[in-house]
Amino acid sequence: MAAEAYTPMHQLKHFIAAIATVLPVVLALLLSLVLLQGCFGPPSIDDTMDEYTNRLSRVLDGSLTEDIHKLENSALLKNSALNKIGSQTHALLLIPSQTYPSLSDVGNNVTTLNINIREFYAIQDCELGRIVAERNTALGKTQLPSQRLQYEHRVLNALANCEARLKAAEDPIATTVGEWRKQKQSQYESVWANVVQTSSEIKLGLSMAASPLLASGNKDAKASVNALNFVNSLSDITRFDATSEGGVIKDSEELEEQLQIVASSRLPAKLWQTQAVLHNRLLMLNETLPGALSEIDCSNGMNSDKAEILRNVFYLFFIEQIQPIASTLNSYHYQLQPLWQQWSDSEVLSEPFKAHIRTHGIDNFAEYSAVMHAHVSLWQDFLGRCNLSPTASGAN
């Protein structure tokens, strides 16, 4: 029998068979790459600063890294964590997980209503009696701070309604109920303060950065700003009409949902950790880099190959990678700044908690901003001396 002709159709069949053989391997490799990327995630700001510093040091023949190591190992840094730049003395900034106060130092002790048996039976026809009885159960005595705040809303609402009913019936105990209402109103802000200071969700949000701040795509970041402001809004008892349904947080799950957003995003902790890392790393560069740059020859405004390479490193790492993260940090900081100022001035929040907010939300941001500005200025001076633009060679 004659051999079957090897037609283009046969070639196509062999090609499809070959693709079918290797396709599972290719897909497996692609899946592995995706999983690896998911495991390692984006680089942290520490990683980016490492690469930035190492690239600069390589161009400068390793002198920069050596100078930074000497500075880090100096007795000045080891003993007092201080570094002097010019006439200014700067402390190395701590990250928020290192400064969050102990829960035992921040909670407010809120006394419960003292109701005797005669008074308790006198209010049985009011919803207040049932609500007070709930508080005395095992579950009621172990309420989370957020649950306690919602309970206080219910109590205030029930007190106002009960007082109105007893007054209408000319029952003398109405005066006692009115005194209880005033007591609970005076305690309300302290109960709210315990939500802010002792809730596990807010502690995570203000102290533990689970992932690095990114230039974009930070999960629940905007929602976290709204959630923090929602929690803050609950401090104002005058927003609620205690004689109507508005005296209760309408959706009992709303506060819990907002707290979960704060815990999921951990935006403040990300901002504060990032500003501390940038401050501390740039502080080292600001101390050591000017001397190294001054040795680059740019006589008569003429740049050298080494000057151009340094400019490229500055552009590719600082301008392209570090500044976008810093811009995101600044944007969210200014959105949250009114809240930090309000909390740091609050009379019901504890001093240790306010110190944590003031340190990271106000003082450390100012320190970080000054160091960032100083870093940009030293590069502007160098690039101006060498008649170079900040844009890297070949960049659009």
Secondary structure as UniProt FT lines:
FT   HELIX           8..40
FT   HELIX           45..59
FT   TURN            60..62
FT   HELIX           63..72
FT   HELIX           75..80
FT   STRAND          82..85
FT   TURN            86..87
FT   STRAND          88..91
FT   HELIX           96..98
FT   HELIX           103..105
FT   HELIX           117..122
FT   TURN            123..125
FT   HELIX           127..135
FT   TURN            138..139
FT   HELIX           140..142
FT   HELIX           145..168
FT   TURN            169..170
FT   HELIX           173..198
FT   HELIX           200..207
FT   TURN            219..220
FT   HELIX           221..233
FT   TURN            234..235
FT   HELIX           237..239
FT   TURN            242..243
FT   HELIX           245..247
FT   TURN            252..253
FT   HELIX           254..265
FT   HELIX           267..294
FT   HELIX           299..301
FT   HELIX           305..313
FT   HELIX           314..322
FT   HELIX           323..344
FT   HELIX           351..358
FT   HELIX           359..363
FT   HELIX           364..385
FT   TURN            386..387
FT   TURN            393..394
//
